[in-house]
Amino acid sequence: MNFRRHWLSCLAAAALLLAPSLARAGQTVPFNGGYRAGSIVIVTHSRELYYVLGNGSAIRYPVGVGKAGMAWHGHASVDRKLMSPAWQAPPEIAGRYNPVIPGGSPQNPMGAAVLGLDSGNYAIHGTNNPGSVGQFVSHGCIRMHNADILDLYRRTHIGTEVTVLD
């Protein structure tokens, strides 16, 4: 192996070690922590959402989370479920965005579906920008690939407990 090929191989290995460990969508993984089956746990620092199955396992999904200073943590519950929702900018950013973007529009930041939360103006929703999943990008909402939010939407109900950890 020549020096250039060896150097590139080492650089690639280092990039893998330093890159965030993004979950594979819908992967069932071991999970403990005393959370009730059917609840959702979001771990902000690792950008992962867990749908707790119980019996020590959960389904893990990669997510995008709040930017620095916009992330939040705490407890909430799902208080609304919408397919292909329209989006209206929250008051604090309304001046920078079109006030209403219809559901189904490629510019709609809510993607395919939304699980609205009863805490603040936050939601778990799809995105039409799949490159944002796995990043610190939102104003506090949790972003998922559209296929993942559709899977989670099917599994959840109004009242589902949501815990967001740092």
Summary of the structure (lengths in Angstrom):
residues: 166
radius of gyration: 17.6
end to end distance: 43.8
largest distance: 59.7
contacts: 501
relative contact order: 0.22
helix: 19%
strand: 36%
